[in-house]
Amino acid sequence: MTVYKGTIISVDANNGIYGYLVEDKGRIVFVGDALPDIYANFAVTELNEGAMLPAFVDTHSHFASFAVLATTVRLNNAKSNKEILEILKKSDDNLKKGKTILAYGAHSRVEEGQLITKAELDPLFPKRIVIIITNDGHSAVLNSAALKKMPESLSTVRGYNYDTGIMKNEAFYRAADNLPKVLDKLDVLSAFQDAIDEYVSKGVGTVHAMSGSGFPRDMDVDFLTWLARGQDSGFQMRIFIQSFDTAKATKRKLPRIGGCFKTALDGSITSRDAAMLEPYEGTDNKGILYYSDEELFDNIDRANRQGLQIQMHAIGDAAFAQGTRVLKRALDAYPRDDHRHGLIHSTLNTEEGIQICKDYNIQILAQPAFLIPEVLEYMYKALGDRLYKGEQYKTFLDNGIVLSAGSDAPVTMPEPLEWIYKACNHPNEAQRVTLEQAIRMCTYNGCYATFDEKKRGSLEVGKIADMVIIDKNPYNTPINKLKDIKVVNTILSGRFYQPKKKNIIATIIKGMLKKGVC
């Protein structure tokens, strides 16, 4: 039994802040201001100037990609394509023969004003396979050696460009599906556990992992399931299969589908294939809707009737409008009281779509990490004044729509305290949320997003003791200084988390022998 004394931010229905919390055998047994006598003789852990709050939830993570890319060559800070080549060459010099260079973070905001191409990569890497994922996670650049390892069918899908080696749209997804062919499998599995340790170090106790891409027969779904089951730390993973093929979920007894890839309605703003109602600035390009309304309805209606939860990537306002109207149509055809369907990103939206979300209890899973100057500057060039109508957090909340937060890792890193800071300091002042709302977005609402709110997400008696200790009380911290708060410890099921030392194969085998659904 452990008694904690200090600022206990409960995130209960009243947003109560209390003086004491008592944990016993992984459960919360008391929260309040006056410690009962029965706990008076137990040692007290003082929070001092810090505070305790529920463990954070990342509601949208491409976990397998994050695990792999977080340990590979990072290009985010390169100022030019010339510098990118220098970084890649250093990696080549230190990498064993036959290993693939997998890099992440290239973009067109470099000095040259354009994405690096195959023609620039091939002279330096005639034999080494080089694959670069762009910083928005929706495009890739492959050198000739990498293209030779891809199936011939890649050249037949939209977004394929042999001359530049740049893969967009469906070609990017097809290339991503074939990444395991060029990566060391044991390295990938070991990176999965490292990624969990990284998440917990940031105070995250639950990750919603988008899967079902990149491995033959969707083996990444099974690997993640076994990895999650094999944990003995209390870390939680909720797996979403990125496919409208409902059999992939039902045969694994998973209650949900969604994410990006096959369940994406459009692309991204940085690639200018997010679907818009009006063209991008200075062009006649409105982006791409991946499905017609009838195709999308057939997919959603089938999943909804089977009782599955559905989440879909929708960035542009045309995609948001399509997602909401087709969800409405499916729920009119087969009503469900507590479906927990949701739209991911919802960067631009429509008034009609917001009303549908309100009326049909459709949740929004947003990414506050995108609210950074360099991204907003680029988006303004693409969208003009429409940008000021983006990321409408306060509008969603004012309409009673459940709003939660996620990283879209590896597009951004899992930093929940930074999400709280950015939501409270939204560049559009009209869309700023309160500290209470921002904390709830990153805790309770994240648990609500997958039906976990009865066990986790708030510090209340009877709930599992998933908690985070931070070094400052956010309510005593100026709003513009919230970003300086740090995680001191993460406690899962009542225990202070320790990075896992066990062999990854042993963890996977343990998970294979366990039963349960993630």
C-alpha positions in Angstrom: 0.0 0.0 0.0 1.3 3.5 -0.9 0.0 6.9 0.3 0.7 9.9 -1.9 0.4 13.4 -0.5 0.3 16.6 -2.6 -1.6 17.9 -5.6 -3.8 15.0 -6.9 -5.4 16.0 -10.2 -8.2 13.5 -10.4 -9.9 14.3 -13.8 -13.1 13.0 -12.2 -16.5 14.4 -13.2 -15.9 17.5 -11.1 -12.3 18.0 -12.1 -11.5 17.6 -8.4 -8.0 18.3 -7.0 -7.3 16.5 -3.8 -4.6 16.2 -1.2 -4.2 12.5 -0.8 -4.3 9.3 -2.9 -3.9 5.7 -1.6 -3.0 2.8 -3.8 -3.3 -0.8 -2.8 -2.5 -3.9 -5.0 -2.7 -1.8 -8.2 -6.0 -0.2 -7.4 -6.9 3.2 -6.1 -8.6 2.8 -2.7 -8.8 6.4 -1.5 -8.8 9.9 -3.0 -9.6 12.9 -0.8 -8.4 15.9 1.3 -8.4 14.3 4.7 -6.5 11.0 5.1 -8.6 8.4 7.0 -7.1 7.0 10.2 -6.8 3.5 8.8 -4.0 4.8 6.5 -2.2 7.0 9.1 0.6 4.5 9.9 1.6 3.9 6.3 4.7 5.7 4.8 3.8 8.8 2.8 5.3 9.7 -0.6 5.4 13.5 -0.9 4.8 15.1 -4.3 6.3 18.4 -3.0 6.1 21.0 -5.8 4.9 18.4 -8.3 1.6 16.8 -9.0 0.0 13.5 -9.8 -2.5 12.9 -12.6 -3.8 9.9 -14.6 -1.4 8.3 -17.1 -1.7 9.8 -20.5 -3.2 8.1 -23.6 -1.9 8.4 -27.2 -5.1 7.9 -29.2 -3.4 7.7 -32.6 0.0 6.0 -33.0 1.5 4.1 -35.9 3.3 2.1 -33.3 5.3 -0.3 -35.5 6.5 2.5 -37.7 7.3 4.7 -34.7 9.3 1.8 -33.2 11.3 1.3 -36.4 11.7 4.9 -37.4 12.6 6.2 -33.9 15.7 4.1 -34.1 16.7 5.0 -37.6 18.3 8.0 -39.4 16.6 11.3 -38.5 16.4 14.0 -41.1 14.0 16.5 -39.5 16.6 19.1 -38.8 18.4 19.0 -42.1 18.3 22.5 -43.8 19.0 21.2 -47.3 19.0 18.1 -49.5 22.8 18.4 -49.6 22.8 18.1 -45.8 20.5 15.1 -46.0 22.9 13.3 -48.3 25.8 14.0 -45.9 23.7 12.5 -43.0 22.9 9.5 -45.1 26.5 9.0 -46.1 27.6 9.0 -42.5 25.1 6.3 -41.8 26.3 4.3 -44.8 29.9 4.4 -43.5 28.8 3.0 -40.2 26.3 0.4 -41.4 27.0 -3.3 -42.0 27.0 -4.5 -45.6 23.5 -5.6 -46.7 21.6 -3.5 -44.1 19.0 -1.0 -45.3 19.2 2.7 -44.6 15.8 3.6 -43.4 15.4 7.4 -42.7 12.6 9.6 -41.6 11.8 13.3 -41.7 12.6 14.6 -45.2 10.4 17.4 -46.5 10.2 20.1 -49.2 10.9 23.0 -46.8 14.6 22.7 -47.4 16.8 25.3 -49.2 16.2 23.6 -52.6 12.5 23.9 -52.1 11.8 20.3 -53.2 11.9 16.8 -51.8 15.1 14.9 -52.4 14.8 12.4 -55.3 16.1 9.1 -56.5 18.5 10.8 -58.9 20.3 12.4 -56.0 20.5 9.2 -54.0 21.6 6.7 -56.7 25.2 8.0 -57.3 26.0 7.8 -53.6 24.1 4.5 -52.9 24.3 2.3 -56.1 23.9 -0.9 -54.1 22.7 0.0 -50.6 18.9 0.1 -50.2 17.8 3.6 -49.1 14.2 4.4 -48.1 13.2 7.8 -46.8 9.8 8.4 -45.2 8.7 12.1 -45.3 7.9 14.0 -42.1 4.2 13.8 -42.7 4.2 10.1 -42.9 2.3 10.0 -46.2 5.1 9.9 -48.8 8.4 8.1 -49.3 11.5 8.3 -51.5 13.1 5.1 -52.8 16.4 4.8 -54.5 16.9 2.4 -57.4 18.1 -0.4 -55.2 15.0 -0.1 -53.1 12.7 0.0 -56.1 14.2 -3.3 -57.3 12.9 -5.0 -54.1 9.4 -3.8 -54.6 6.7 -5.8 -56.4 5.9 -5.0 -60.0 2.4 -4.1 -59.0 3.7 -1.0 -57.3 4.1 0.7 -60.7 0.4 0.3 -61.4 -1.0 2.3 -58.5 -1.7 6.0 -58.1 1.2 8.1 -56.8 4.0 6.0 -58.3 6.9 7.9 -59.9 9.8 5.9 -61.1 11.8 8.9 -62.3 11.9 10.6 -58.9 11.5 7.6 -56.7 8.8 9.5 -54.8 5.8 7.4 -53.7 2.6 9.2 -52.8 -1.1 8.2 -52.4 -1.7 4.5 -52.7 1.9 3.9 -54.0 3.2 5.0 -50.6 1.0 2.6 -48.8 1.9 -0.3 -51.2 5.6 0.5 -50.6 5.1 0.6 -46.8 3.5 -2.8 -47.0 6.7 -4.2 -48.5 9.1 -2.6 -46.0 9.6 -5.9 -44.1 11.3 -7.3 -47.1 14.2 -5.0 -46.7 14.4 -4.8 -42.8 16.1 -7.1 -40.3 13.2 -8.8 -38.5 14.9 -9.1 -35.1 15.9 -5.4 -35.1 12.3 -4.5 -35.7 11.0 -6.7 -32.9 13.6 -5.3 -30.4 12.6 -1.8 -31.5 9.0 -2.5 -30.4 10.0 -2.9 -26.7 12.3 0.1 -26.9 9.3 2.1 -28.2 7.2 1.1 -25.2 9.9 2.2 -22.8 10.0 5.5 -24.7 6.3 6.0 -24.4 6.2 5.3 -20.6 9.1 7.7 -20.1 6.7 10.4 -21.4 3.9 9.4 -19.0 1.9 7.4 -21.5 0.2 4.3 -20.1 -2.0 3.4 -23.0 -1.3 3.6 -26.8 -3.9 3.1 -29.5 -1.8 1.3 -32.1 -2.7 1.5 -35.8 -1.6 -1.7 -37.4 -2.2 -4.0 -40.3 0.3 -2.5 -42.7 3.9 -3.4 -43.5 3.9 -7.2 -42.7 2.7 -10.2 -44.7 -0.7 -11.5 -43.6 -0.9 -8.6 -41.1 1.6 -10.2 -38.8 2.3 -6.8 -37.2 -1.2 -7.1 -35.7 -0.2 -10.4 -34.1 3.2 -9.3 -33.0 1.7 -6.2 -31.3 -0.9 -8.4 -29.6 1.7 -10.8 -28.3 4.0 -7.9 -27.3 1.2 -6.2 -25.4 0.1 -9.4 -23.7 3.7 -10.2 -22.8 4.2 -7.1 -20.8 4.1 -7.5 -17.0 4.3 -3.7 -16.3 0.6 -2.8 -16.8 1.3 -1.0 -20.1 -1.8 -1.1 -22.3 -2.2 -1.3 -26.1 -5.4 -1.0 -28.0 -5.0 -2.3 -31.6 -6.8 -0.9 -34.6 -6.5 -2.8 -37.9 -6.2 -0.3 -40.8 -8.6 -2.1 -43.1 -12.3 -2.2 -43.9 -11.9 -6.0 -44.2 -13.8 -6.8 -41.0 -12.8 -10.4 -41.0 -9.2 -9.3 -40.1 -10.6 -7.9 -36.8 -13.3 -10.5 -36.0 -11.1 -13.5 -36.4 -8.7 -12.0 -33.9 -11.7 -11.0 -31.7 -10.7 -7.3 -31.9 -13.6 -5.0 -31.5 -12.4 -2.2 -33.7 -10.9 -1.1 -37.1 -9.5 2.1 -38.2 -6.6 4.5 -38.6 -4.9 5.4 -41.9 -3.9 3.4 -44.9 -7.0 1.5 -46.1 -9.2 3.4 -43.6 -7.9 6.8 -44.7 -10.4 9.0 -46.5 -7.7 11.4 -48.0 -4.0 12.2 -47.8 -2.2 15.1 -46.1 -1.9 18.8 -46.6 1.9 18.8 -46.9 1.5 16.4 -49.8 -1.4 18.4 -51.1 -3.6 15.4 -51.5 -5.9 16.0 -48.5 -9.3 16.4 -49.9 -10.6 20.0 -50.0 -13.9 21.7 -50.9 -11.9 24.5 -52.5 -8.6 24.2 -54.3 -5.2 24.7 -52.7 -3.9 28.2 -53.0 -2.8 29.1 -56.5 -3.9 25.8 -58.0 -7.0 24.0 -59.3 -6.0 20.9 -57.1 -8.6 19.9 -54.5 -6.7 16.8 -53.3 -8.1 13.2 -53.4 -10.9 11.3 -51.8 -9.9 7.7 -51.8 -13.5 6.4 -51.8 -16.7 7.3 -53.4 -19.6 7.7 -51.0 -21.1 4.4 -52.0 -17.8 2.5 -51.6 -17.3 4.1 -48.2 -20.9 3.4 -47.1 -20.6 -0.3 -48.0 -17.5 -0.5 -45.8 -18.8 1.5 -42.9 -22.3 -0.1 -43.0 -20.8 -3.6 -42.8 -18.5 -2.8 -39.9 -21.2 -0.9 -38.0 -23.6 -3.8 -38.4 -21.0 -6.2 -37.0 -20.7 -4.1 -33.9 -17.2 -2.9 -34.6 -15.9 0.5 -33.6 -14.7 2.6 -36.6 -12.1 5.3 -36.8 -11.0 7.0 -40.0 -8.3 9.5 -41.1 -9.9 12.7 -42.5 -7.8 15.8 -42.8 -9.4 18.0 -45.5 -12.8 19.5 -45.1 -14.1 17.4 -48.1 -12.9 14.3 -46.3 -14.5 15.5 -43.0 -17.7 16.2 -44.7 -17.7 12.8 -46.4 -16.8 10.9 -43.2 -19.6 12.5 -41.2 -22.3 12.2 -43.8 -21.5 8.6 -44.5 -21.3 7.7 -40.7 -24.7 9.4 -40.3 -26.1 7.3 -43.2 -24.7 4.1 -41.7 -26.0 4.9 -38.2 -29.5 5.8 -39.6 -29.5 2.5 -41.4 -28.4 0.6 -38.3 -28.6 2.7 -35.1 -26.2 2.0 -32.2 -26.4 3.8 -28.9 -22.7 3.6 -27.9 -20.6 3.0 -31.0 -17.6 5.3 -30.2 -17.0 5.9 -34.0 -14.5 8.7 -34.6 -12.6 10.8 -37.1 -8.9 11.2 -36.8 -7.2 14.6 -37.4 -10.2 16.6 -38.7 -7.9 19.5 -39.4 -10.5 21.3 -41.5 -14.2 20.7 -41.1 -17.7 21.9 -41.9 -20.5 23.2 -39.8 -22.8 20.5 -41.1 -20.2 17.9 -40.2 -19.8 19.3 -36.7 -23.5 19.1 -36.2 -23.5 15.5 -37.3 -20.7 14.7 -34.8 -22.8 16.4 -32.1 -26.1 14.6 -32.9 -24.5 11.2 -33.5 -21.9 11.2 -30.8 -18.9 10.9 -33.2 -15.7 11.6 -31.5 -12.6 13.6 -32.8 -9.1 12.3 -32.3 -6.8 15.3 -32.8 -3.1 16.0 -32.9 -2.1 19.2 -31.0 1.5 18.5 -31.8 0.9 19.8 -35.3 0.4 23.3 -33.9 4.0 24.4 -34.5 5.1 27.5 -36.4 7.0 25.8 -39.2 4.1 23.4 -40.0 1.5 26.2 -39.8 3.6 28.4 -42.0 3.7 25.7 -44.7 0.0 25.0 -44.3 -0.8 28.7 -44.7 0.9 28.7 -48.1 -1.3 25.8 -49.1 -4.5 26.9 -47.5 -4.4 30.7 -47.1 -6.9 32.1 -44.6 -8.7 28.7 -44.4 -6.0 27.8 -42.0 -7.7 30.0 -39.3 -10.7 27.6 -39.5 -8.5 24.6 -38.7 -8.0 22.5 -35.5 -11.2 23.8 -33.9 -10.7 22.3 -30.5 -12.9 24.8 -28.5 -15.7 24.5 -31.1 -15.7 20.7 -30.8 -15.8 20.9 -27.0 -18.5 23.6 -27.0 -20.6 21.3 -29.1 -20.3 18.5 -26.6 -18.1 16.4 -28.9 -15.5 14.1 -27.2 -12.1 15.4 -28.2 -8.9 13.4 -27.4 -5.3 13.7 -28.3 -2.6 11.7 -30.1 0.8 11.9 -31.6 0.4 10.3 -35.1 3.8 8.9 -34.2 6.2 8.8 -35.9 5.0 12.0 -37.6 5.5 13.7 -34.2 6.9 12.2 -31.0 4.6 11.2 -28.1 4.8 14.2 -25.8 1.5 14.6 -23.9 2.7 17.5 -21.8 3.5 19.3 -25.0 0.0 18.5 -26.3 -1.5 20.1 -23.2 0.7 23.2 -23.7 -0.2 23.5 -27.3 -4.0 23.0 -26.8 -4.0 25.8 -24.2 -1.8 28.1 -26.3 -3.6 27.4 -29.7 -2.3 29.9 -32.2 -5.9 30.8 -32.9 -7.0 32.3 -29.6 -10.6 31.6 -30.3 -9.8 27.8 -30.3 -7.8 27.7 -27.1 -9.0 25.3 -24.4 -8.8 25.5 -20.6 -6.1 23.6 -18.7 -8.9 21.2 -17.4 -10.0 20.5 -20.9 -6.5 19.9 -22.2 -5.7 17.5 -19.4 -8.9 15.6 -20.0 -8.2 15.4 -23.7 -4.9 13.6 -22.9 -6.2 11.3 -20.1 -9.9 10.5 -19.6 -11.1 11.2 -23.1 -8.3 9.0 -24.5 -9.6 6.1 -22.3 -13.2 6.9 -23.4 -12.1 6.6 -27.0 -11.8 2.8 -26.6 -14.3 2.1 -23.8 -11.6 2.0 -21.1 -12.9 4.9 -19.0 -14.5 2.7 -16.4 -11.1 1.3 -15.4 -8.6 4.0 -16.3 -8.4 7.7 -17.3 -9.2 9.3 -13.9 -7.9 8.9 -10.3 -11.0 7.5 -8.6 -11.6 4.8 -6.1 -11.8 1.4 -7.7 -9.9 2.3 -10.8 -6.5 0.9 -11.8 -3.6 2.9 -10.5 -2.1 4.2 -13.7 -0.6 7.5 -12.7 2.0 10.1 -13.7 4.1 12.2 -11.3 5.2 15.5 -12.8 7.7 18.0 -11.4 5.4 21.1 -11.3 1.8 21.7 -10.5 0.3 22.9 -13.8 -2.3 25.0 -12.0 0.5 27.0 -10.4 2.3 27.3 -13.8 1.7 30.1 -16.3 0.0 28.8 -19.4 2.9 29.8 -21.6 5.3 27.8 -19.3 3.4 24.5 -19.3 5.8 23.1 -21.9 8.6 23.2 -19.3 6.9 20.7 -17.0 8.6 17.3 -17.0 7.5 13.7 -16.2 9.2 12.4 -13.0 7.8 8.9 -12.8 5.1 6.8 -14.5 3.2 4.3 -12.3 1.3 1.5 -14.0 -1.0 -0.8 -12.0 0.5 0.8 -8.8 4.1 0.0 -9.7 6.9 2.4 -10.8 7.7 1.5 -14.3 11.1 0.0 -15.1 12.4 -0.4 -18.7 12.2 -4.0 -19.7 15.4 -6.0 -19.8 14.0 -9.3 -20.9 14.8 -10.7 -24.3 12.2 -9.6 -26.8 11.6 -13.2 -28.0 10.8 -14.2 -24.5 8.3 -11.4 -24.2 6.6 -12.4 -27.5 6.4 -16.1 -26.5 4.9 -15.1 -23.2 2.3 -13.0 -25.0 1.5 -15.9 -27.4 0.7 -18.2 -24.4 -1.6 -15.6 -22.8 -5.2 -15.1 -23.7 -7.0 -11.8 -24.0 -7.9 -9.0 -26.4 -5.9 -5.8 -26.8 
